[in-house]
């Protein structure tokens, strides 16, 4: 009798939590992603010539559209949405080409950016059913490599936050900033060790609150955002004018879209492993459709291209809260923040050094999940170890040597400057070369069977 009861039990991904737990856990996801959402509009706005008030409008719009995209991803409808605890927000991959497209062009520059995003997103939506079929080329040797690169690629973001976030600031890298990051890191680790149950699950949020409170007397908490924020605001559709369409801009954003779809596919595979609901073709297709539909709708409300936020995968891995409805609650909070700028400014009170200290744990958790996946990849078989070595080595180039590709055309930098994308492509190509091409059908089938058996024998489970 126990077996049927077990099979009828709701999967943790589909569970709903009590309202307080739902809200606080969702708020924790928002706190973890907030800086990543607001950073692109804060870079693009001034670059295209917008005023500080117009840039603030872009920030609010980005929060609002990130909330819409997250709801599409977590709740979904029809065959849209991965229906996993998957957070979507403004993709940083598009910042460089967007700045190049709109630099010093003001409202016209923003209109051209929005037009290019709409076309690229609609193209991505059409390609989603075909792109998802690439999942068969993501065995553990590939997914483990990519998940590890996701975590390692995010760690420099945490280090940058820990130093203050703004390399031109006088206090960038100061002992005060780094000590605050270290204090927050210690608080998060201590809370994870000492607390139990739900309080342990929201240790990141409690650590961010404690770090922010400590930062007030230290003098690195900025209250200016609250003073200048409007109480209520709505991202008026096409605030900067109707979208404009230029071929060069569209081509650039189409490349960005392919990069985002590649990274989202890898992120869904990683998250599927972590929550014990492996992402199959249909899940990835739905996730990519949610990504691209959210990105297509985003410019309507003055937002940019949306894609997966890998840092929140680390939060799911660490907290063990796998409910997609928690992340949907976070999406609702993002929408409210976009409509109530003064509320968004409260989240912005968290100093970047404090966020950086917590980020080290979050992003490190993603890398640890990748290493666990690689443990199932039979690295002693064939050339699997060589595949990992080459893919990780090439994927680390943008991190270890940021100017390595400086002589290459700017359009190529959209791909080359993403260690996740380059590492993913290298891992897929080498896996095909060493494990598929030249094999007899029965040998290939045997190899796939061995890989599948290994994966089933030692499933990745960070819980």
C-alpha positions, -999 to 999 in steps of 0.1 A, spaced: 0 0 0 30 23 5 39 24 -31 7 39 -45 8 65 -17 43 74 -27 35 77 -64 4 99 -57 24 123 -36 29 158 -51 64 164 -65 82 191 -45 83 212 -76 45 214 -76 40 219 -39 26 251 -24 39 264 9 21 283 37 17 321 27 45 334 50 70 308 38 59 314 2 65 351 5 98 351 24 113 324 1 101 343 -29 116 375 -15 149 357 -10 150 349 -48 143 386 -56 171 397 -33 195 373 -49 187 385 -85 179 422 -79 214 435 -87 215 414 -119 182 428 -131 189 465 -125 225 464 -138 218 462 -176 194 492 -177 217 512 -155 245 506 -180 224 510 -212 204 541 -201 233 565 -197 252 550 -227 223 559 -251 220 593 -235 190 590 -212 186 612 -182 188 597 -146 150 599 -143 146 580 -176 172 555 -166 152 549 -133 122 543 -155 141 517 -174 150 500 -141 114 498 -130 104 485 -164 130 458 -162 118 446 -128 82 446 -141 90 426 -173 113 402 -153 83 394 -132 61 387 -162 88 365 -177 92 346 -144 55 339 -142 54 327 -178 83 303 -169 70 290 -136 32 288 -141 31 287 -178 2 280 -201 -3 257 -232 32 245 -241 49 277 -228 69 275 -196 93 250 -181 71 248 -150 103 246 -128 115 270 -101 132 290 -129 138 328 -125 139 350 -156 153 385 -158 172 409 -181 201 392 -198 235 408 -194 246 391 -227 229 418 -246 244 448 -229 275 452 -251 255 450 -284 227 472 -271 252 499 -261 268 496 -296 233 499 -312 220 529 -292 251 548 -281 243 585 -279 211 581 -299 187 589 -271 151 577 -275 158 566 -311 185 543 -299 162 527 -274 135 523 -301 160 506 -324 171 483 -295 135 474 -287 127 467 -324 157 443 -327 147 425 -295 111 419 -307 123 404 -341 150 383 -324 126 370 -298 99 361 -323 125 342 -343 136 324 -311 100 315 -304 97 298 -338 131 280 -334 123 267 -298 107 234 -309 138 226 -330 164 240 -306 152 219 -278 161 187 -297 197 195 -290 191 181 -255 203 147 -268 237 162 -272 239 171 -235 250 139 -217 265 142 -182 300 150 -196 285 181 -213 259 191 -187 284 187 -158 309 208 -176 284 236 -184 269 236 -149 304 239 -134 312 268 -158 279 285 -149 290 286 -112 326 295 -119 316 322 -144 293 338 -118 319 339 -90 337 370 -105 303 388 -102 303 380 -65 339 391 -62 331 424 -80 301 430 -57 323 422 -27 347 450 -37 318 475 -41 305 469 -77 318 501 -92 355 499 -103 357 537 -107 346 544 -71 372 556 -46 362 528 -21 363 500 -47 382 471 -32 386 488 2 391 468 33 357 480 46 339 465 16 357 432 16 353 428 54 316 435 50 314 408 24 334 384 46 311 392 76 280 384 55 295 352 42 303 341 78 268 350 89 252 330 61 274 300 69 267 302 106 229 305 101 229 275 78 248 256 105 228 267 135 192 271 123 168 244 115 137 240 93 123 270 75 147 295 91 176 275 77 160 277 42 159 315 43 194 318 57 205 338 27 177 364 32 184 366 70 221 370 62 214 398 37 192 416 63 218 412 91 246 423 67 226 454 57 219 464 93 256 460 102 265 481 71 244 511 83 268 522 110 297 513 88 285 539 63 281 519 31 243 518 30 229 544 6 194 557 14 193 581 -15 173 557 -37 144 558 -13 143 596 -11 143 600 -49 119 571 -57 83 577 -68 56 560 -47 37 546 -77 47 543 -114 37 523 -144 59 514 -174 38 531 -200 38 510 -233 64 523 -258 73 552 -235 103 560 -257 84 558 -290 74 530 -314 100 503 -321 123 509 -350 138 481 -371 174 482 -385 190 451 -401 224 454 -383 208 457 -349 184 428 -356 213 405 -366 232 415 -334 203 407 -312 196 374 -330 231 363 -321 224 373 -285 191 354 -285 209 322 -297 234 327 -269 206 331 -243 188 300 -256 220 280 -253 226 292 -217 189 287 -208 190 251 -221 221 244 -199 204 261 -169 172 241 -173 193 209 -175 211 219 -143 179 229 -125 162 197 -135 190 177 -119 189 197 -87 151 194 -82 150 157 -93 128 165 -123 151 160 -153 144 185 -181 133 166 -212 128 180 -247 92 192 -239 103 210 -208 132 227 -226 109 236 -255 84 252 -230 112 270 -212 126 284 -244 92 295 -255 87 313 -222 121 330 -225 114 342 -261 78 352 -255 88 371 -224 115 388 -244 91 397 -272 66 412 -247 92 430 -227 99 459 -251 62 467 -251 67 478 -214 102 492 -221 121 462 -209 150 442 -225 156 406 -235 149 381 -207 167 349 -200 175 325 -171 192 337 -140 217 311 -130 224 326 -95 189 315 -85 197 279 -93 223 281 -66 197 294 -42 174 264 -50 203 240 -45 213 256 -12 178 261 4 163 228 -9 131 247 -15 121 233 -49 85 247 -53 80 266 -86 52 285 -68 78 301 -45 96 315 -76 62 325 -91 57 345 -58 91 361 -65 78 370 -100 48 387 -84 70 406 -61 91 418 -91 59 431 -108 50 450 -76 85 465 -74 82 476 -110 49 493 -102 60 508 -69 95 522 -73 97 532 -36 94 495 -27 121 486 -52 144 511 -36 141 492 -2 155 461 -19 182 483 -33 193 492 3 213 460 4 249 471 -2 267 453 -30 295 440 -6 268 424 15 253 408 -16 287 397 -28 294 378 4 262 358 0 268 354 -37 300 335 -31 279 307 -14 252 309 -40 274 307 -71 298 282 -55 267 259 -49 261 259 -87 297 249 -94 294 222 -68 263 208 -85 283 207 -118 311 187 -101 285 162 -88 272 158 -123 307 152 -137 311 124 -111 284 105 -130 301 111 -164 325 82 -165 355 104 -170 378 73 -170 360 61 -202 373 71 -236 382 108 -240 356 122 -215 383 137 -193 398 154 -223 364 168 -233 360 183 -198 396 196 -197 393 214 -231 358 228 -225 365 241 -190 399 255 -202 383 274 -231 353 284 -210 375 300 -184 393 323 -209 369 352 -205 373 350 -167 410 345 -165 420 367 -195 391 392 -201 409 409 -230 419 377 -247 396 382 -277 400 420 -280 412 418 -316 381 398 -328 351 415 -344 326 430 -319 298 407 -332 318 376 -323 324 390 -288 288 384 -279 296 347 -279 333 346 -271 329 368 -240 305 343 -225 325 314 -210 293 295 -206 285 297 -243 320 289 -255 325 261 -230 291 247 -239 298 247 -277 333 231 -272 319 204 -249 291 196 -274 315 195 -304 341 174 -287 314 150 -274 302 145 -309 337 141 -322 349 116 -296 317 98 -286 295 98 -318 313 103 -351 330 73 -365 312 49 -341 292 20 -354 255 22 -345 258 -6 -319 288 10 -303 271 43 -301 240 26 -286 262 8 -261 280 40 -251 247 58 -246 233 29 -225 264 30 -203 260 68 -198 224 64 -190 230 36 -165 257 56 -148 234 86 -146 206 65 -131 229 47 -107 243 80 -92 217 107 -98 227 143 -90 209 153 -58 223 182 -37 197 176 -10 
